[in-house]
Amino acid sequence: MKDVLIIGAGAAGMTAALYALRNGKSVTIVEQNNIGGQIAESPRVENFPTIMQISGTDFADQLFEQITQRGAEFAFAKITRLTKKDGYFEAESEFENFQAKSVIIACGVEHRKLGLKNEENLIGHGISYCALCDGAFYAGEDVVLIGDANTALQYALLLSSYCKSVHVVTMFDKFFGDEVLVKALKNKDNIKVTHNAKLIELVGEEQLEGLVFEKTNGEKMSLKTKALFVAIGQIPNNKTFENLVDLSKDGYIICDENMATKTPGLFVAGDCRVKKVRQLTTACADGAIAATSASSFLQTI
Ligand SMILES: Cc1cc2nc3c(=O)[nH]c(=O)nc-3n(C[C@H](O)[C@H](O)[C@H](O)COP(=O)(O)OP(=O)(O)OC[C@H]3O[C@@H](n4cnc5c(N)ncnc54)[C@H](O)[C@@H]3O)c2cc1C
């Protein structure tokens, strides 16, 4: 049985692994999808202290190498249930169960979906939530992006470097991202911006063919495009753990400043917890605190 089981190999989970390993604890880290989580979708990170610029995938790869070299055991699995009995935790997945004396939940957030008819069918057939992953498929094309914060701005800039044009459509009359990104976007000749318009219809059955928007004045706007990039925020996915943790009304895990949840031995780190700033630095900081708290807990049992 491992000392610490970490659920999620994003920045928070991998930093937690690093700190737990350096405290001499044995660690298994479990990931359902891609190593690095959200940051692996970022084309360029420029706000991590001491690193001038790095791609999200390089950041994730280096952190993964750092923890595996120090002895973290890694498993690809989606944890579907977590229980505690007789003083230890058991995490279940489809093919394998994991036992540990303490657990750190670092399962981040998921992309918010549009909630429009036929959206699920069109994912991978014109609709994408990750420009870094799918943008290159549309090199030379006219693409549309919806969203108004940092992720949307980063995606628009990336897409503009190889797409013919990028039409950014937002529901409000301004952007909510960093000024430096808004300025960069305004300087791009092939980015067009339409504010105050809401996407109401996806056109196309098996492949996206176009979009219909409704402006705040009631006017309709139709755009022909084969590609829509959606960057409208994220939502937590913590229901799996609600038997052992308290959730806020919008679904984030409640913890104290040591990242402890209401269950002894169960900690949380990163974007999946209640907090105001969801960034790489804060995810890493949470991971460090959660692992240190888990190490202290292990001394008490
Ligand atoms: C496109 C984009 C660009 C960004 N750019 C920046 C930037 O430039 N600077 C910055 O500071 N921040 C940036 N961010 C935000 C930053 O990436 C996040 O705040 C941070 O990475 C969160 O890390 P995390 O480990 O908490 O969560 P996540 O990165 O979401 O990782 C959680 C991991 O847990 C896994 N997981 C979830 N549930 C389970 C389960 N049941 N079983 C197993 N695994 C599970 C997920 O698959 C995921 O890999 C960006 C985000 C995006 C999407």
The ligand as a Tripos MOL2 file, in Angstrom:
@<TRIPOS>MOLECULE
LIG
   53    58     1     0     0
SMALL
NO_CHARGES

@<TRIPOS>ATOM
      1 C1         -5.6360   26.7610  -22.6590 C.3       1 LIG1
      2 C2         -5.1940   27.1170  -21.2720 C.ar      1 LIG1
      3 C3         -4.1330   27.9960  -21.1020 C.ar      1 LIG1
      4 C4         -3.7000   28.3150  -19.8050 C.ar      1 LIG1
      5 N1         -2.6360   29.1630  -19.6900 N.ar      1 LIG1
      6 C5         -2.1630   29.4700  -18.4680 C.ar      1 LIG1
      7 C6         -1.0110   30.3060  -18.3290 C.ar      1 LIG1
      8 O1         -0.4480   30.7850  -19.3120 O.2       1 LIG1
      9 N2         -0.5700   30.5570  -17.0790 N.ar      1 LIG1
     10 C7         -1.1870   30.0540  -15.9530 C.ar      1 LIG1
     11 O2         -0.7280   30.3260  -14.8490 O.2       1 LIG1
     12 N3         -2.2620   29.2500  -16.0580 N.ar      1 LIG1
     13 C8         -2.7780   28.9400  -17.2750 C.ar      1 LIG1
     14 N4         -3.8790   28.1360  -17.4010 N.ar      1 LIG1
     15 C9         -4.5200   27.6380  -16.1580 C.3       1 LIG1
     16 C10        -3.7040   26.4650  -15.6020 C.3       1 LIG1
     17 O3         -3.4260   25.5710  -16.6510 O.3       1 LIG1
     18 C11        -4.4880   25.7560  -14.4970 C.3       1 LIG1
     19 O4         -4.8800   26.6620  -13.5000 O.3       1 LIG1
     20 C12        -3.6450   24.6600  -13.8350 C.3       1 LIG1
     21 O5         -2.9310   23.9350  -14.7870 O.3       1 LIG1
     22 C13        -4.5620   23.7450  -13.0100 C.3       1 LIG1
     23 O6         -3.8690   22.6040  -12.6350 O.3       1 LIG1
     24 P1         -4.5810   21.4290  -11.8160 P.3       1 LIG1
     25 O7         -3.5490   20.3850  -11.6480 O.co2     1 LIG1
     26 O8         -5.2730   21.9680  -10.6450 O.co2     1 LIG1
     27 O9         -5.7620   20.9140  -12.7550 O.3       1 LIG1
     28 P2         -5.7730   20.2800  -14.2150 P.3       1 LIG1
     29 O10        -4.7090   20.8630  -15.0540 O.co2     1 LIG1
     30 O11        -7.1820   20.4230  -14.6700 O.co2     1 LIG1
     31 O12        -5.3970   18.7450  -13.9790 O.3       1 LIG1
     32 C14        -6.2840   17.8400  -13.4050 C.3       1 LIG1
     33 C15        -6.0100   16.4580  -13.9680 C.3       1 LIG1
     34 O13        -6.7940   15.4970  -13.2590 O.3       1 LIG1
     35 C16        -7.2870   14.5320  -14.1650 C.3       1 LIG1
     36 N5         -8.4730   13.9100  -13.5860 N.ar      1 LIG1
     37 C17        -9.6800   14.4880  -13.3290 C.ar      1 LIG1
     38 N6        -10.5310   13.6240  -12.7730 N.ar      1 LIG1
     39 C18        -9.8600   12.4460  -12.6880 C.ar      1 LIG1
     40 C19       -10.2350   11.1470  -12.2170 C.ar      1 LIG1
     41 N7        -11.4500   10.9040  -11.7240 N.pl3     1 LIG1
     42 N8         -9.3020   10.1440  -12.2810 N.ar      1 LIG1
     43 C20        -8.0670   10.3850  -12.7850 C.ar      1 LIG1
     44 N9         -7.6710   11.6010  -13.2520 N.ar      1 LIG1
     45 C21        -8.5530   12.6240  -13.1990 C.ar      1 LIG1
     46 C22        -7.5890   15.3490  -15.4150 C.3       1 LIG1
     47 O14        -7.6430   14.5200  -16.5600 O.3       1 LIG1
     48 C23        -6.4290   16.3350  -15.4400 C.3       1 LIG1
     49 O15        -5.3420   15.8650  -16.1920 O.3       1 LIG1
     50 C24        -4.3430   27.7750  -18.6700 C.ar      1 LIG1
     51 C25        -5.4210   26.8890  -18.8460 C.ar      1 LIG1
     52 C26        -5.8440   26.5580  -20.1260 C.ar      1 LIG1
     53 C27        -7.0000   25.5830  -20.3200 C.3       1 LIG1
@<TRIPOS>BOND
     1     1     2 1
     2     2     3 ar
     3     2    52 ar
     4     3     4 ar
     5     4     5 ar
     6     4    50 ar
     7     5     6 ar
     8     6     7 ar
     9     6    13 1
    10     7     8 2
    11     7     9 ar
    12     9    10 ar
    13    10    11 2
    14    10    12 ar
    15    12    13 ar
    16    13    14 ar
    17    14    15 1
    18    14    50 ar
    19    15    16 1
    20    16    17 1
    21    16    18 1
    22    18    19 1
    23    18    20 1
    24    20    21 1
    25    20    22 1
    26    22    23 1
    27    23    24 1
    28    24    25 2
    29    24    26 1
    30    24    27 1
    31    27    28 1
    32    28    29 2
    33    28    30 1
    34    28    31 1
    35    31    32 1
    36    32    33 1
    37    33    34 1
    38    33    48 1
    39    34    35 1
    40    35    36 1
    41    35    46 1
    42    36    37 ar
    43    36    45 ar
    44    37    38 ar
    45    38    39 ar
    46    39    40 ar
    47    39    45 ar
    48    40    41 1
    49    40    42 ar
    50    42    43 ar
    51    43    44 ar
    52    44    45 ar
    53    46    47 1
    54    46    48 1
    55    48    49 1
    56    50    51 ar
    57    51    52 ar
    58    52    53 1
@<TRIPOS>SUBSTRUCTURE
     1 LIG1         1 GROUP 0 **** ****
